[in-house]
Amino acid sequence: MTDNTKEILPGWTLKVDEFSAGAYRITLTDQDGRKAEIVDDFNDLTLDKCTDYAFEIEKQTKRAWNK
């Protein structure tokens, strides 16, 4: 099991957890505890999709980042 955590977007923390061979849980969590999460293989496309989900959450909370 791999467990990496780092800040990838302002105010958001990225956590990547390989829970099975080739199966990853990619989670972005903001300072208020909201999450954007995908379970898939870990590649740039999957990370971009999870980042897009985080932008959607920001738009809904009126803290848009001009995306």
N, C-alpha and C positions, 0 to 999 in steps of 0.2 A: 504494500500500500504506500503510495506517494502522497505527501501532504505539503503543499507549498502555499504560502500566503504572502501577498505583497500588495501595495497600493498601485493601482493601474490608472485610475481616474481620480480627479480631485474629490476627496471625501468618500471614496469607495475603496473597498479592499477586495482583491481577487483571491479566491481560494480554489485550488485545483486538487481534487482527491481522486486517485485511481483506485476504485473499489473492486475492480475485477480486471483481468488482463485485457487491455485495450478499451476499457469502459471508464469514462471519467465523469465526475460531477464538477462542473465549472460554476462557481457561485461568486457573484459580485454583491457585496453587502455595503450599504451606506451607513453613515454615522447614526441614523435613526433606526437602524435595524431592518430596513426594507431590503428585499433580496431579488435579484435577477439570476435565474438558475437554469442550466441546461445539463442534461445527461446525454452524452454522445462521445465520439472520439475527440481528442484534443488537437485542434489545428487552428490556423488563423481564421478560417471561415466561421468556425464555431465560436471562437473568442469574439469576433466581430458581431455575431448575432447576439451574444450575451451582452455586449457593450451597447448595442442598439436597444435591448430591453431596458438597460439602466437609463438610457436617454429618455425612453418613453415614461419611465417612472418619474424622472426629473420634470418632464413636461407636465405630468399630471399634478405635481406638487408645486408648479409655477416657479421652479428654479431652473429654467431652460438654459442650456449651454450653447445656444446658437448652432445647433446641428441641422 
